[in-house]
Amino acid sequence: MSPRIGIVASAHRPQNWMDLYQSIGDNDIEFELVFVGPNQPDYELPKNFRFIRSLVKPTQCFEIALRNTTADLVIPIADDCTFIKSSRPMDRLYETFKTYKNEKLLLSCRLSTNDIDESHYAHRFYIADPSSPVMPLAPLMSKKLFSDLGGIDRNFIAVMWDLDFTMRAYASGGTVILSDVFLNEDKEKSAGSILCSEFWRHDRGLLESLWTKNGKVHFRRTKPFEPFDDLNILKASQGPRGRWRGNGPVILEKIVDRLNINRRLVKYGPLASAACRAIRRPSMYPKYTKKLLSRLIS
């Protein structure tokens, strides 16, 4: 029998995965996990837990995971989270979802950070504006809704895709409801990942350009939605790729990424500034390429 709920993630921290799995616990409803990312776990996963390896950008990993679950209901999640404060979270979410009889419902978990309830203010398009639309966290929704709305927009790199999806759901007549199930984000489990701060300028800027004007939210998207293509979806990032694998030669992408990193480091001091000045000297490119190749080979 196919699972009723598919829990999906763009994931790169295998050391966290079993903590999340164990926090789900025993439930009457069948569920599965589908995680997509670069790092293979060094332990055996449970039978209802699948890992798909890919080096593409995080939003594309989510798209791959959502396409590969066989469940009819899905929950996008992060791999630094665990369920807390209630037992049988899948059963509780499923029973609540059924009561609404609404195929366009996004049933949100509530946010807790380091075991502190933050749901009273965090679930808004603009956190400081209680009149802005309610935004979900790890919502339970139908896979049909995800497919009907076209999936994830390929122009998002790492974050904010879920808010764009929610706004598209609202625009199609969808609803967001907060459940009584809490999902805790543990800052220690987030070690090594700064996706929100690193890609805030691009992804948040894109989100607001699509759904706001003069700081006010509207429900009419300003640009057409662009879905991911099926072709080569596991191997090459589509749209803006950030620092993840694209469809160009590896060595050229490495050089471009190094240039971008050095540009961002200018504000951190004279040594970084010197590095940026050096990297802009074309006469030094053969030397830089030689060094980069030696690091890739070693």
N, C-alpha and C positions, 0 to 999 in steps of 0.2 A: 504493500500500500504506500502511495506517495505521501511524504510528510505534508502536514497542513501549513506549517510555518517554516520559511527559510530565513535564517539569520545570516546576513551577508556583510562582508567587509573588504575594504582595501587595507591590507595588513602587512606589517613588516617586523613585528616584535613577537616572535613565537614564544618567548619566555612568558608572555601574558595570557596566551590563548586558553590554557587549561583552567586558569583562575576564572575567566569569563564562563567557560563551559560548565565548571562546577557550580558557579553561582546560579546558573539556570536550574540545576537540580532535576528532580523527578517531576514529570508532568504527565497528565493523561494524554494530552494531545501530542501527536508525532511532530518532531521538528528536525531540521538539519542545519548545519553551518557550512557555508561556502566562503572561504577566504582566498583572496587573490593578492599576490605580492611577490617580492624578490627573494625572500628568505625561507628556505626549506626548514621545517622543524626537525630537530635531531632526536625526536621521540615518535612513537606510533600514535596516530590520531584515532579517536573513537570511530566506530563504523559510520556514524551519522555526521561526520566532520570531514569535509573535503578541502584540500588545498590545491590551488592552481598557480603555478609559477609564471610570473610575468614581470618584465622590467619597465612596463609602461607607467604613465603618470597615475596618481591616485584616483582621480575621477574616472578614468578609463578602467581601472581595476574594479571599481564599484560596478560599472556598467557590465563588465565581464561576469562578475559574481552574480548580479541580478539576472543576467541572461541564462546562467547555468543552474540556478536552483530549480528543482522540479516542483516546489511548493506553490500553492495558489495564493498564499499570503506571505508577505516579505517584511523583514525588518533590517534596514541598513544600520550598521553599528560601527563603533571604533574599537580597536584592539587594546585600548587602555582603560576599558570600562568593565564594571561588574554590576550585576543586579543586586540590590540590597533592600532591606526593610520589609520584604514580603516573600513568602514561599510560593512555589509554583507560578512564576511570572508568566510563562507562556499560556497556561490555563486561564489566568486572570485576564490577560490581554485579549485572548480569543473570546472568552465569554462576554466581555464588555463590547468588543467589536460586533459580535453577532446581534446584540440588543439594538443596535442602531439601524441595522438593515440598510446600510448605505454603502454602495460600491465606490463612492468617491470620498470615503472617510480616511483621514490620517489620524490614527489613535496614538498619541504621543506618550512616551515615558516622561517622567519628571526628572529634572537635573539635580544631582547632588555632587558637590566637589569636596573631596576629602571628607566625606560623610556629613557635610553641611548642606542643608536644604537651600537651594538657590532657585527653586521653581517659581517663587513669587515674583521674580523680575526678569529671569533669563529668557523666557519664551516669547520674545517679541522681535519684530523686524528691526526696530530701534529699541534697544534695551531701556533707554531713558524715556521712551514715549509709550505710556500704557495704552494710548489710542491706536498705535500701529498694529498691524495684523499679528495674530498669534502664530508663532513658528514652532514646529515640533522638534523633538529630540528622539532619534531612533524610533520613528513611527511604524506601527503595524498598519499595513495597507495591502490592497489586493495587487497581485502581480499584473492583473489585467489593467488596472489604472496606470501602473508604471508603463506598460506597453502602449496603451491608448494615447498617453501623452508624449510618446516618442522616446522615453528614457531620459538620459542625462545630456545636457548641452555640452558639446565637445570643446567649447571655448573656455570652460572652467578648468583650471589646472589641478587644484588640490582641495579646495574648500568652497563653501557657499553654494555648491551645486544643489544641495538639498533645499536651501531656501528658494532658489530659482524654481525648483520642481514644485515646491509648495505654492508659490505664487501662480504657477501655471495651473495647479490643481484648483486654487481659489477661482481663477479666471474661468475655469470650466464648470464651476458650480460645486466645487469640493468644500469640505469642512475639516477643521482641525479641532480635536478634543483632547484634553489632558487626562490621562488615566491616573490611577493611584499606584502605579508601578514605578519605582525609583531606579534610576541608573546612575551609578556613582563613577565619576571621573577621578582617578587617582593620579596626581601630578607625578609621583615617583614612577608610575608605570609609563608615563609619557616621555621618559628620558630618551634623548636622541632625536626627538621630533619637535619641530617648531613650525609645522605647516601653516598654522593660522597666521602667525606673525610674519613668516617668510613670504607668504603669498597673499596676505591681506590686501595689499595695494592693488594687485591685479584682479583677484577674484571678487573682493568686496566692491572695488570700483566698477567691475563689469555688472555685478548684481544691481547696484544702485543706478547705473546708466540704463538698465532695462526696465526698472520698476519704480523709479522715483523722479520727481521734478521739483526743484527748489526745496528739497528736504521733505517732501510729502510723498507718501506711497500712493501709487495708482495701480489699477488692475488691468492695464492695457500694455502689453509688452512692446517696447519701442523697436525691437529688431526681430527678424524671423528666428525661430528655433533651428539649431543645427545639430542633428543627431550624429552619433558615431556610425561609421561604416563597418560592415562585416569584414571586409577584406583586411587581412593582416592585423586584426584588432589585438591579438596577443603579443605582437612583436614590435609594433611601432606606434608611438603616441600620436594621436591625431589632434589637430588644432595646436594652440600654444602648448609647448611640452614642458616648460620649466626646466628642471635639471634631470629629467628622466629620458629614457631611450626614445629617440625619434626614428626617422626613416633615412637619415643621412649616414655617411661613413662614420664609424665609431670615433676615429681619430679627430675628425673635424668637429664632431659634437663635443668631444672632450676639450678641444681648444676653445670653442665658443663658450662652454660652461665656465672654463677657467677665466676667460675674459670678463664674463658677467660677474663672477665672484669677486674678482679684483676691483671692479667698478664699485660694488657695494661696500667694499672694505675701506674706501677712501676716507670715510668719516672717522675711522678708528685710529688715525694717527699717521705720523710721518713715514714709518716703514711701509705701511699699506699704500700710502700715496706714492712712494718711490716705486713700489711694485707696479702700480697702475701706469706710471709714466714709462717704466721699462717695457711693459707689455704692449704699449702703443708704438714702439719703435720697430718698424717693419724689418730693418736690417738685422734685428735680433731673432726674427722668427725661426730661421733654421736651427739656431741654438736651443730655443725654447722647445721646438718640435723634437729635437734629439733627446732632450731631458725628459719630455713627456713620454716618448716612446720607451725609453729605458725604464720608466716607472711602470708603464703598462705591462712590459715584458717580465719585469722582476716579480 
